[in-house]
Amino acid sequence: MTAALSPPALARLHDRMAARVEAGEMPGLALLVARGEEVHVETIGLPAFGAASPLDRSAIFRIASLTKPVTAVAAMTLVEEGVLALDQPVDDLLPELAGRRVLRSVDAPLDDTVPAARPITVEDLLSYRMGFGSIMVPPGTYPIQRAEEAVRLQSIGGPPWPPTTHTPDSWMAALGSLPLMYQPGAEWLYGTSGQVLGVLVARAAGRDVATVFRERIFTPLGMADTGFAVPAGDLGRLVTAYMPDPASGGNGLVVLDDPRSSWWAAPPSFPDCAGWLVSTIGDYWAFARMLARGGDPVLSPASVALMTADRLTAAQRAASTLFLGEHGGWGLGLATPAAGSTAPLPYGYGWEGGTGTTWRTHAGSGVTGILFTQRHVTSPAMPPPMRDFWAGVNDAAGL
């Protein structure tokens, strides 16, 4: 029998998170803590500053990079069916990435390249080692950053909003016009692999990616409120998104996206599979619970085991500590604990989102935590409200 969550500790978690809302750091939040069949869900605050009604469980949040694990699951369904294979080069489905050139060094001019030692594979995309992604220097420092900005990929230089005007095909053509930063498989680089993986999934399935997600994941799991856009009749449930106000040095908040004029009111021309989904706390719990239960009815236990095992080398983890943390690794499309780590949450499998969202499952104990806020995060480092949340989850679960 699994140990129960501690009611006094859950009360302390509530108080800790309510204090963040009362301090005006965000108008509201939704949280979930689960262990086995015991599930604790609550909402605190409002859907927007000054809103007349409190936030409730049906609220729709922009989940940002919590999109990435969903994309990975879609890809793994195709692997299970034999449509894709992890060691398969992507050249046939993504000819834009065939015959890659690679920068001699990441700060080199764009014409200072060598041939790629091998093709990019499906596993390279899932493990975020395709050779292109975010680099931790100021925007515009290197020629490749300036070139990426010029072709409007919105992949390595900042958040994915406002949505790009690219289509999947034009986006891939733009990416294909640039050299890789590193050899395939050599480095873990955030961001771009998830976007490319979404295009690969759609082309492999012969369907647009929104349909693939709906048919393979959302419908089987009853995730009725998850997608790349919010239907007109549901926009009243979309929370207002905020970001730190640059004019006040980041101390105040300004509106990033208002439901009345939302970027999510219509399907995007390029469904960004690294960060554009919206969802509810209940929907995302259905997704997390599916993985915690071994994948049924979407994946097999073997596929879940593959996804949630750390695939990074010690050197790749050490170079990615800012994103993954001291005890973090990366599996297939999501974060995992580093190989051999026994650290408590947030060092489970899952991920975070730049709109103030986080989900992790601690495989050893069966504990899951999900936190949805609507405050844009400006650094890969985990912000204080998330640290408070995970401290409270560990307290409640006795981890």
N, C-alpha and C positions, 0 to 999 in steps of 0.2 A: 504494500500500500504506500502511495506517495505521501510525503509529509504535506500537511495543510499550510496554506498561506497564513501568516500571522495577522489577525485583525488589528491589534495595536500598531503593528508596523505599517499596515496599509493606511491607518489613520494618520500616522506620522508622514507617510508619503503624500497623502492628501494635503496636509498642512504645509508641507515643503513646497509643493507645486502651486497651491493656492496663493502662497506668499509671493511667488513670481508674478502671478496674474495681478494681484493686488498692488504690486509695485509698478504696474504699467509696462512690464517688459513685453507683454503680449496681451491681447484682449481675452484669449481663452485657449483651452487645450483639451484634448481627449487622450485618455490613457487606458491601457489594458495590461493587466498582469495575470498570467495563467500558469497553473501547474497541473498537469494531467487534465482532468475534467473540471477542475475548479477554475472559474474565470471571474475576475474582478474588473469591471469596466466603469469608468466615470468620466463625466465632462465637468469642466470648471470654467466659469467666466462666460464670455459673450462671443458671438461669431464675428463681431467687429466692434471697435471702440464706439460707444454711444448707441449700440443696438438696443432695441426695446425688449427683445426676447433672449433668454439664455441659450447658450450652446447646447445642442442635444446630440444624441448618438447618430442621427441621420445626417449630420453635417458632412459636407464634401470638402476634402482638403486636397491641395496640390501636393503630391507626395515626392516629387522631384526624383532623386536617385534611388528611391525605393522601387522605381521602375526597373532598374537593372536586374534584380533577381527574377522578376516576372519574365523579362526577355530571355534570361538564361533557361528558365523552365520551359518556355516555348521551344527553344532550340533543342533541349534534351528530349522533348517528346518526339522530335524528328530524328534524333539519334536512335532512340529506342525502336523506331519504325524502320530504321535502315535507310532513311532518306538522306541523312547526313552521317558522317563518321568523325570522331574526334581528330583522327590523324589525317583527315581529308584536306588537301589543298583547296583553297577557296577560289582558285583562278577561274574555273569553269562558270561558277555562279556569280563571281564578282570579277569579271575580266578587267575592270578598271584597276585592280590591284595586282595583275599579273606582271611579271618582269620588273619587279621593283628595283629601284635604285635607293641607296641608303647613304645618308650624310656621313662623310668621313669622321666628323665630330659634330655634336649637336649644335655648336655655335658656328659651323662652317657656312660659307656661301652655298646657295642652292645648287650650284653646278659642281661642287666639290663632293663627288659621290663615288661609291663603289657598288658593284652589283650585290643584290641580296644573296646571302649564302644558301637560302632555301625559300620556298614559297611560304606564305602565311597559311596556317591551318585553322580549322574550326576551333580546335583547342586553344590556339593562340588568341582568338577573339574572346573565348569564354574566360581565359585566365588573364586577360588584359595585357598580353605580351605580344601584340601585333607589331610593335615598334613605333607607334605614333600615339601621342596623348599629352597630358598636361606635364609641364616642366616647371620647377619651382624657382623661377626667376621673374622679375617684373615684366609685364606685358611689353612687347616690342623690343626686348633686349636682343634677341637672336633673329637672323634673317628668316628662319622657318616660322617664327611667331608672326612676323609681319606679313609673310606670304599667306599664312593660314587666315589671318584677319582679312586680307585683300579678297580672298575667294569666299568669304562669309560662311565658313563652316560652323562657327559658334561651338567649337569643340574643345579648345584648349585655353581660351583667353578670357573666360568669364561665364556668367550664367546663360542659359539657353533662351532668354527672353529679351525683347519681343521675339516671337517665333520667326524663323528664317523663311524666306520666300522660295527657297529651294524645294524641288521635288526629290524623292529618293534617288532618281536617276541623275539629276543634275548635281546633287550633293556628292554622289559617288564620283562623278566625273571631275568635280572640283578637287576632291581628295586625291584622286588618281593623278592629278597634275602636279602633285607635290612629292618630294622624296620622303622616305621614312626617316625618322630620327635615329633609330637604332635597328640592329638586325632583328628579324623575327625571333621571338623566344628569349632575347637577351635581357630585357628590362620589363618591370611592371610599370605601366604608365596609365594613369587614370583617364577615363572619359570616352575617348574615341572608339575603343573596341566595342562598347555597348551600342553606340550608334550604328556602327558597321554591322554588328550582329543582327540588329533589327532588320536591316535591308537583306541580309543573307537569309534570315528566317522567311521573309515574305517571298523571296525569289525561289527558295527551295520548296515552299509549300504551294507556290503558284497562286497565292491569295494576298490581298493587302494585309498588312500586319495587324491592323485593328480587328479584322475578321479572324485571323489566326488566333489572336489572344482570346477573342470572345468564344470561338468554337472549342479551343483546346483547354482553356483555363477558366475563364469567367463563368461560362454557362455551367460546366460541371460542378463548380464550387459555389454557385449561387451568388457570384459577385456582380450584382445588378447595377451597382453605382460606380463601377470602375471602368475607365476608358480614357481616350485621348481628348475628349471634349465633354461638356456638360449639356444635356438636352435643355432646350429653352424652358420647359416646364419645371426643371430642377435647379435653375440658376439661383433661386431663392435659398437653396440649401448650401450653396458654395460660400465658404467663408471668405472674408476679405484678407488679402495677403499684404504684409507690411515688410519694410526693409529699414535698416538704420538710415537716418537722415544725414547725408554727407555734409550738409550745411551746418549741422550742429556737432560735427566731429563724431557722428555715430551715436550720440547720446539719446536723441529723440527718434521717433519713427514716422515714416511717411508711407502712404499707400503705394504698394507695388502693383497690385491688380485688384480692381473693383468688380464685383459680380455684374454690375450694371453695364460695364463696358469690357468684359473680360476677354482676354486672349483665348480662354478656354470655351467661349461661347460657340465656336465653330470648329470643325475638324481641321487640324493643321495640314498644310501642304506637304510637310515633311514630319511624319510621326517620329519624334525623337525618342528612341527606345532606351536611351540612357537617362531620361529625366522628364517626361511630359505627362505621365498618367495622373489622373485624379482618383481618389478612392475615399471610402469611409473607414472608420476604425473597425467596424464589423466585417466589411469586405476583406480588409487586409488580414484580419485575424483568420478568416477562412483560408487565405493563402498560406499564412504561417503555420496554421494547424495542419494543413495538408502535408507540408514538409515534415513537421514534427511527428506525424503519424506514419511516416515512411513513404509518402507520395500518393497514396490512394485518394481519389480515383484518377489522378493525372499522370503520375510517374511510378516507377517501380522503386522498391527500397534500394536496389543496386545503383540506380541513377542518383538518388538522394545522397547515398554514400559517396559517390564520385564528386558531386557538387560541393559537399561540405567538408572535404578533405583538403588541407592546405597543400598547394602545389608550388609554392615559391621556394627558392633557394634562400639560405641564410643571408646572402649578399643582397638579394632582391628585397627581402623583408627589411633589412637594415637601411636600404636606400629609400624605403617607403614609409618610415615610421610616422611622418607627419600625417599621412592619410590613415594608416592601419593601426597605429598605436604600438606601444612597446611589446605587446604580446600578441599582435595580430598578424594573420596571414591572409591568403586569398585562395579560394577554391575555383569553382566554375560559375562565374557571374555574381559572386557574393563574398563578403568577408568571412573568415573562419578564424578560430584561434590558431596561433602559430603551432606548428608541429611540436608536440610534447608539452604544450602550455596547459596549466591547470588554473589559470587566472579566472576570477569570477566575472560576471557580466560587467561591462558590455562585451567581454571576449567570448561571445558565442558566435553562431553563424547568423548572418543578416547583413544589414547595412544602414547607412544614414542618408538623409536627403537635405539638400541645401535650402529647402523651405522650412526647416526646423522639424524634421521627422526622423524617427529612429525605430528600428526593429532588430531585436536579437533573440535567438533561442539558445539556451544553454543545454546542449545535448545530454550531458551527464545527468542532470537533474530533471529535465523536461520542463524547465521554467522558460516562459516567453514573456517579453515585455515589448509593448508598442507605445510610442508617444507621438502624437500629431500636434504640432503647433502651426502657426501661420506667420512666423517671424523668420525672414531670410537670414541664413547663416553666411557670414562673410569670410570664413577661414575653414580649412579642412580640420583644424583642431576642434574637438568636441566642446560646445559652449556650456556655460555653467548650468542652465536649466536641464540639459541632458545629463550632465554629471550628477545633479541632484536626483534625477529620475532613477538612474541606474543604482545609485547608492540606496535609494528607497526600495527598489526591487530586490536587491541583494538582502536587505534587512528583512523584508517580508518573506523571502524564501529561505532565509538562513544560509545563504551562500557565503 
